[in-house]
Amino acid sequence: MPRAEAVLDALPAYLVRLGASVLPVSLAHALLAGSIQWEHREPPPRVRRSSVWCRQSRA
C-alpha cells in the first residue's frame, strides 16, 4: 500500500479532530472478539465487549 505511510502519519491529528480516543486492544481481546457468536459481525462492538469481559475476568 503505497499511501499507507501518509495515512498513518495523519491518523493522530484526525483522531484529535474527531474527539476520538484509541482503545487499547490486546491479543486476548482480539481473539475473544473473533470467537463471539453474535448476529452482528461488526468488529467495534465485539472488541469493546471482549475488552470488558477480559477486565472483569481479572477483577
Secondary structure, 3 states (H helix, E strand, C coil): CCCHHHHHHHHHHHHHHHCCCCCCCCHHHHHHHHHCCCCCCCHHHHHHHHHHHHHHHHC
